[in-house]
């Protein structure tokens, strides 16, 4: 009897309390690394444009090369992750994008940077399908938006860290050092991921009561392999894909053109950019976590998933037109705050939009659905850089058309989502 008690105590001592949030923390730091690696180029773009000598249209093509690989590989990674699982799939992807990030240091022309960005896009496309699939596996429905908001906040932390790191390294050790150092950081994350991650049902350090809480009465039915092409027949897939296609390009625009906007319109460059970029992405962090908290809190208060998600999405959509003020103001801080509010609204929107996949599909299909929708978002992200390149070649300070697009697309996307899934019924697979 005493041996049984001792054994049970030892087993309990080996468990990690609130393990699901430790897993969420790993997703957060992976997203930080992901965005540091992709944001270094945008931060150094004004300096590299002078040194390499590319035009606005050539810079647009460099951005598009990343977007193209990113879009195509979403379709691949979604299926791969559903097949081999997120532990191995995420690890493979991170190794690929880390080497690609370091490879930017070898580029000496616009074409060379385009090749490096294409390779980076291949690996980085796995981050969000893997993270959303992990959230679907590790969190009950009432906490998924919050968990998504937390890991998605890593995009903003990465965008905050990248400018300071890249600009300081570039100033003291040359621009190549910024790509080498930031690209190498991912290998440290990989150690913790490989040590800690398992599926909940297989994790030796997950307490039984937490597993019960995670499943929250949900029974995962055995589903056959779901070809991703068949998922295109569901309205629920298109609701997510249309939402991504219409709104992702706006985030890419802020990410890659914000340093150039501040440089051209306010004469800010180099390390002087750091406080302005930091403020934008700190506000975006608040939006990401707050957006996830909002719909999760509404569900806990008894709201239906349909109303909670859609009210949250609409709340962020109607804020977006404020960004046009950034074009007209002569105050750099007012411009930065307006862009920060828009970036925060996007992140709040994004946290809830990603969560729709776990609301509408079984866990085994989530990776593929996220891949399809994110592919649509990345393809949409090709159009805005093309447009921006043509507009800014004519007038490098004329950002108003892009801000107008950024302001109106979210409300239109919300209407499209509501028409496609008026009651948020789960897909019958």
N, C-alpha and C positions, 0 to 999 in steps of 0.2 A: 504493500500500500504506500509506504513512504517512498519507495523507489519510483512509483508512478507519479506521485506528487512532485518529486524532485525532477523527473524527466519532463513533466509538463511545465514546470517553472523554467527549466533550462531552455525549452522550446520557445516559451513566451519571451524570454530574455533575448533570443536571437532575432526577434521580429523588429522591424523598423516602424515606429508609429507614424501614421499619416504618410505612408510610403508613396501614395499617389502624387502628393505634392512635391516629393523629392524627384519623381519622374518628370513632373511638370517643370521643375527647376532645370533639369537636363535639357528639356526642349527649349526653354528660354535661352540658355547659354549657347545652344547650337544655333539658334536664330541670331543671337548677337554675333557670333563668328561669321555666319552666313552674310550678314549685312555689312560687317566690317570689310570683308573681302570684296564685296561688290561696290561699296561706296568709296573706296580709295580712289578709283579713277575719277569719279565725279568731283571729289575734293581737289584733286591735283589738276583737273582739266584746264583751268586758266593758265597754270604754269606750263603744262605739257603742250597746250595749243601754241604757246610762244616758242617752245624749244623744238617741237616736232614739226610745227607749221601746218596743221590741218585746218580746213575751213569748217564753218558751222555744219554744212551738209556732210562733210567727212566725219565729223564728230557724231552726227545723227546716225550715220552708217555703222560706226563703232558700237553705239548703243543698240542699234537694231540687230547686229550680229549676236549680241548676248540674248536679246529677246527671242530671236529665231530659234536658237538652240534650246533656250529655256522653254519655249512653247512646245517644240517637238518632243523634248525629253519628258515633259509632264505625262504624255500619253504612255511612254515607256515605263517611267518610274512607278506610276500608279499601279500598273499590272504587276511589275516586279515586286513591289512591296506587299501587295496582296498575296503573292505566291510564296516568297521566301521569308516574309516577316520583316518587321521594322528594325530589329536588332542588327542583322547582317546587312540589310539593304541600306540603312542610314550610314553605317560604318563605311561601306564601299563608296557611297556618294561623297562623304566628307573627305575621304582620302583624295578622290578625284578633284574636287573643287579646291582643296588646299594646294595641290601641286599646280593647278591651273592659275590660282592667284599668284603664286610665286613666279610663274612663268611670264607674267607681265613685265618683269624686270628685264627680259631678253628682247622686248619689242623696241624697234627704232623707227617705226613708221606708222601711219594710220592703218595700213593693212596689217602690220604686225600686231597692233593692239586689237584689231578686229578678230584675228585668229585667237588671241589669248582670251578675249571676251566670249567667243564662241565656246571654247573649251570650258570656261568657267560656268557658262549657262548649262552645259550638259550635266555637271555635278550638282549645281545649286538647285536645280529643278526638283530634287528629291525632298528638300527640307519641309515644305508645307504638306505634301501628301503624307510624309512619314509622321509629322507632328500631329496632324488632324486625326490620322488613323490611331496614333497612340492615345490621344485624348478619348476617342471613341471606345478604346479598349479599357482605359484606366479610370474613367469618370462616369458617374451617373448623369442622366440627362439634365438634372437641375444644376449641375456644376460645370457642364461642358463649355458654356459660353465664357464663364469666368476663367477657366483653365486656358481656353483658347486666347482670351484677352491677355493673360499673363505671358504665355509664351510668345504671342504676337508682339508684346511690348519689347521683346528683344530686338525687333527691327529698329526701333527708335534708339535703344541703347547702343546698338551697333553703329547707327548713323551719328550718334554723339561721339563715340569713342574714335571712330574712323578719322574725322577731320583733325582732331588734336594730335592723334598718333601719326597720321600721314604727313601733316604739315610740319610737325616738329622733326620727324625723321628725315623728311626731304630737305629741310633747311640745314640740318647738321651733317647728314650722311649721304645726301643725294636721293633723288626720287626713287631709284631702284630699291633702296633699302626699305621703303614703305611697303612695297609689294611683297618683298621677301619675308619681312618680319610678320606682317599680318597674315600672310598665307600659312606660315608655320604654326600659328597659334592653335589651329584646329586639331592638331595631333594630340595636344594636351587634353582636350575634351574627349577624344576618342577613348582614352584610358578609363575615364570615369563611366562613360556609356557602356563599354564592354563589361565592366565589373558589375554594374548595378542593374542593367535592364534585363527583364524577362517578361513574358506575358503574365498577367495577374494569376491565372490558374496554375501556372508553373513556377511562380516565384517563391523560393523557400523562406523569404523574410517578410512575406505579406501575411498579416494576421487574418484568420478566418472571418472575423467580424468586419474587417475592412473590405474583404472581398464581397461579403454579403451586401454591404453598403454600396459598393461600386456597382454591383449588378442591379440593385434597387428593384428587384422583382422582375427585371427583364429576362426573358428566356431567349437565348440566341439559338434560333432554329438552324438545323443543318441545311445549308444551301449548297447546291452544286456550283462548280466553277462558273463564274459569270463573265463571259467575254465582254470586253469594254464596249465593243460596237453595239451589243444588245442594249447597253445602258442608254444609248442615244434615243431609244424609243420611249423613254419615260419623261413626262413633263417635269418631274422633280429634278432631273439632270439638267434640263434646259433652264430651269429657274436659277440654279446656281451658276451655270455657264454664262447666261446672259448678264447676270449681276456682275460677274467677274470681268467679262469682256468690256462692259461699259465703264467700269470704275477703276480697274487696275491701271489703265494708262495714266490716270491722274496722279496716282502715287509715284509711278515711274518718272513722270514729269518733275514732280517736286524733288525726287531723289537725285536725279541727274542734272537738272538745270538750276536748282536753287543757288549753288555757289556762283554760277555764271550770271544769274539775275542780279545778285547782290554786287557782283563785280561791275557789270555793265551799267546798272542804274544808280548805284550809290558809290562806286569806286572802291569797294572793299575787296581786298585780296589777301592771300597768304594767311599767316596766323591770325590776322585781324578778323577773319571769318569765324573763328572758333566760338566766341560768345553768341553770335547770332544764330549759327547752326545749332548750337547746344540748346538754346531757348526753343527753337522750332520743335526739336525732337523730344524735349522734356514735356512740352504741351501734348505732343503726339502720344507719349507714354501714358499720360493721364487719360487721354481718350481711349486708348487700347484697353487698359484695365477697367476703366469706368464703363466702357461699352459692354464688356463681358459681364461686369457686375450688374448692370442695369437689367438685362433680360433674365439673368439668373435670379435676381431678387424678386422680380415680378412673378416668376414661376413659383418661387417659394411662398409667395403671398396668395397663391391660388389661381393666378392667371393661366390661361391655356398657353401652350407652346406657340400656337399660331399668333395670338395677340401679343404675347411678350416679345417674340422675335420681331414682328412687323412694326410694333410701336417703337422699339429700339432703333430699327433700321430707318424709319421715317424721321425720328428725332434728329439723327445725324445728317440725313439727306437735306433737310431744310436749312441747315446751317451753312452749307457749302458755298452759296452765292456770295457770302461776305468776302471771299478771297479776292474779288475784283477790286476792292479798295486798295490792295497792295500795288496795283498798277498806277493809281492816280495820286497816291500820297507822296509827299516829299520827305516824310519822316521814315527813316529806315526802321526804327523800332515799331512803328505802327504797321509797316509792311510785314515785318517779321512776325508780329503777333497775329495778324490776319492769316498769314500762311500757316503759322503754328496751329491756329484754331481749325483751319481746313484740314491740316494733316492729322490732328487729333480726331476730328469727325470721321475722316477716312478710316482711321484705325479702329474706332468704335464700330463703324459700319462693317469693317472687315472681320472683326471678332465674331459678330453675329452671323455674317454671311457664311463663313467657314463652318459654323456650328450647324447650319441647315443641313449639311451633308450627313452628319450623325443623327439628326432628327428624322431625316427622310429615308435613310438607307440602312440595311444591316451592316454590321461592322466589317464583314468580309468584303463588302463592295465599296467602303468609304474611300480607300486609297485610289481606286480607279475613278470614282466620281470626282474626287478632288483633282486628280490628274487631268481629266477632261475639262473641268471648269477652269483650272489654272492655265491650261493650254489656250483656251479661249481668251483668258485675260491677257496672256503674254502676246497673243496675236493682235489683240486690240491695242496692246502697248507698242506695236510697231507703227501704227498709223499716226499717233500723236507725235513721235519723234520726226517722222517724215514731214508732217505739217510744220512742226516747230522749226526744223532746219530750213525750210523754204522761207518762212516768215522772217526768221532772224538773219538769214543771209541778206535780206533786203534792208532790215533795220534791226541791229543787234539789241536794241533796248525796247522793242515793241512786243511786250508779253501779253497784252490785253486779250487777243483772240484765244490764247491757251487758257487764260484765267476764266474766260466766259464758258468755254467748254467744261472746265473743271467745276464750274459752279452749277451747271444745269443737269449734268448726266445722272446724278444720284437719284433725283426725284423721278426721272424717266425710268431708271433701272428699278426703283421700288415699284412703280406701276406695273412694269413687266413681270416682276416676281409675283406680285399679288394676282395678276391675271392667270399666270401659269399654275400657281398653287394657292387658290383662294382659301382653302381650309387646312393647308399643310398636312395633307394625308400622306403617311409613309408609302413609299413605292411598294407595290405588291409583286415581290420577286419570288 
